[in-house]
Amino acid sequence: MARYLIPKPIAKKYELFPGSGWGLTEAGIVVAGLGIAAAVFLAFTLIGIPVAVRLLGAVIIAASGVGIAYPPPLGEPFFRVGQRWWQYQHHPHRYLYDVTQSDWPDNLNPQ
């Protein structure tokens, strides 16, 4: 009996932690959310808004960055859903399929 090598699955993208699904895009979104939260916190500090409101605003913005990048159970991250929506809006012919129309040319139709 011959032995066959079973190939190792190849990831489609670079992952920061193998098997986690977190790539550079997700990490970039989280870092951007943290950066925007820090900028909002500093802007609220310059305006003179109370500390509780500043912290609440910064936490909400940072949490939204994580929420956009982190996938829900058995789902896709929100930013990937947004990418798919944008692709559908700009190229709907890729996703539309008429089930009533035959794939066969008229001269080869088996009916």
N, C-alpha and C positions, 0 to 999 in steps of 0.2 A: 504494500500500500504506500502510495506516495504522500509525502508530507507537503502541505502548502503553507506558505507564510500568509498570515492574516494581516492586512495592512492596518496601520494605526489611523483612526479618523483624523482628518486634517481640518483644523479650525479655519473658518472663512475670514476671521479677523484676529488681530492680536488681542489677547486678553491679559489684563494686568495680573489677575489671579486665575490660573488655569481652572476651567470648569465653572467659574462664577458667572460668566457672561458679561462681565464688566470690562469694556474696552476703553480706548482713549476717548471716544466720543462721550460716553457716559461720565467718565471722570472729568472731562472738560466742562460738561454741563453743570456738574456739582460745584466745581471750582468757580465757574462763572456766577452761579447763584450765590456762593459765599462772598465773592468780590462785590457783587451788586449790593448784597446785604450790608457789607462793611461801608460801602459808599453812601448808602441811605442812612446808616447810623451816623456817619460823620456829618452828612448834610443836615440831619435833624439836630445834631449837636450845635452846629453853627447857627441854626434858627432859634434854638433855645427851648426845644420841646422837652418835656419831662423824661426822665430816664426810663420809666416803665413803658411809655409809648415808643421810645426809640428801640428798646429791646424787643418789644412785641412786633414792631415793623420789620426789624432785622431777622427775627426768627421766622416770621411768615414768609419772607422772601427767600431765605435759605432753605426752608422746608419745601417751598414750591420748586426750587431747583432739584432737590432730591426726589420729589414726587414726579417730576417730568422724566428723570433718568432711571428711576428704580421701577422695574416691572412688577405689576401685581401678580398674585398667584395665577398660574396657567394663562398668562397674557403677555402682551408686548408692552414695552415702555411707551408712554404717551408721545414722546417725540417721534418714535417710529410710526405710530398711528398717524401722526400729523404729516410725516413724510409720504406715507401711502396715500393720504387724502390729497395732498398737493399733486402727486403724480397722477392720480385719477382725474383731478380737475383739469390738468394740462394735457393729458393723453388718454382720454376715455376709451379710445378704440382698442387699447391694449386689454381692457377689462370687459368690454361688452361682447357678448356672444349670442347670436340668434339661434335658439334651439330648434326653431321651425325650419331653418334652412339647412339643406344637405351639404356635407363636406365634399361630396363626390361631384366631379364635373358632370354636366348634363349628358354627355355622350357615354359615360361609364356608370350612370346611376343604376343600381341593381334592381330597382322596383319594376 
